[in-house]
């Protein structure tokens, strides 16, 4: 009987975690839309994800962006083309392999991304300001562990 109660409790906890992640994903989608709009009112959320990667990992190859974002190659290519047209990324051929394009952020893109990240950092600081330092550290460690051990096939490992 004890094993059944433990199984029911574990199922309840896992269900609660799944529901929390579902609510979190809604919040994340909203934040991605907001971030994209802060960069450019017509930029799609996928464009924000691509731009953020390029800003953090210049010069970036499209294959690395695909791997990091979990987006397909066609979508990344479309977003890079859009970002170039908006003057947010530059592209140069790789000196070692002229067939490969390397993408770097423009100064304007770096400035805009920094503003978005500053806003997000402020929100996180405000949200977490009442948490105990030990709770913050535990949350950070557990979240990082969850992401690293992600059960999602093909899920991104870096951003």
C-alpha positions, -999 to +999 in steps of 0.1 A: +000+000+000+029+024+008+043+019-027+010+028-043+008+060-023+043+069-032+035+063-069+004+084-067+023+112-049+051+110-075+026+111-103+009+142-087+043+159-084+053+152-120+019+164-132+023+196-112+057+201-127+044+195-162+015+220-156+040+246-143+062+242-174+031+246-196+024+279-179+060+289-181+061+282-218+032+306-223+052+333-204+083+325-224+064+329-257+051+362-246+086+373-236+100+362-269+073+383-288+081+413-266+118+410-271+114+407-309+092+438-309+117+457-289+144+449-315+121+457-344+083+459-344+080+435-374+106+410-361+093+375-355+101+358-322+123+333-341+143+362-353+150+373-317+163+337-309+186+338-339+198+373-332+205+365-296+226+336-305+246+356-331+252+383-304+264+358-279+285+336-303+300+357-331+309+349-357+282+323-360+276+297-387+240+289-396+246+252-386+255+262-351+224+284-348+203+255-360+218+232-334+215+258-306+180+270-312+164+237-324+150+255-354+152+239-388+178+251-414+152+268-436+138+288-407+172+299-396+182+309-431+150+329-435+156+347-401+192+355-410+181+369-443+155+391-425+181+402-399+205+412-426+178+432-444+170+450-411+207+459-407+211+437-375+236+412-387+264+412-412+277+382-432+311+373-445+325+343-462+347+321-440+383+326-450+390+289-444+360+278-465+345+303-489+312+284-491+305+291-454+289+323-442+298+337-408+273+360-392+281+388-368+259+414-351+260+450-360+266+476-333+230+485-334+219+449-329+243+446-299+228+478-284+192+467-289+199+432-275+217+446-245+186+468-238+163+437-239+186+416-218+189+445-193+151+447-190+149+409-185+176+409-159+157+436-140+126+416-141+143+385-128+160+405-101+127+420-090+109+387-092+135+368-072+144+396-048+124+381-020+140+347-023+166+335+001+201+331-014+201+294-006+168+290-025+182+309-055+212+287-056+192+255-053+168+267-080+196+277-103+214+243-098+182+223-103+171+242-134+205+238-149+205+201-141+170+198-157+181+215-189+213+194-191+194+162-185+165+173-208+143+144-218+133+164-250+149+146-280+169+171-300+163+198-275+188+227-275+217+224-251+230+260-255+216+294-263 
